[in-house]
């Protein structure tokens, strides 16, 4: 059943065309998209130019991974009011989401 559904609605993989500006397009992500839909042009998180990578076999695991990446992306953390403390070389912690 799932196999048939996958044939009808394929999964496409995207990644940043040149310089990734967020975790989503740096790692790349898979998206389930009808074949009739035009290819995505921009990263959903940072709007940087992305390209579709042809020939990646569709899997459910990567869709789950995409959700995890999205959930923990700096953009999403910032949007939901989280802090992301990263230890600096001097031993202090700095909230890297603060601009
Ligand atoms: Zn991005």
Boltz pocket constraint, residues with backbone or C-beta under 6 A from the ligand:
constraints:
  - pocket:
      binder: B
      contacts: [[A, 20], [A, 21], [A, 22], [A, 23], [A, 24], [A, 25], [A, 26], [A, 43], [A, 44], [A, 45], [A, 46], [A, 47], [A, 48]]
      max_distance: 6.0
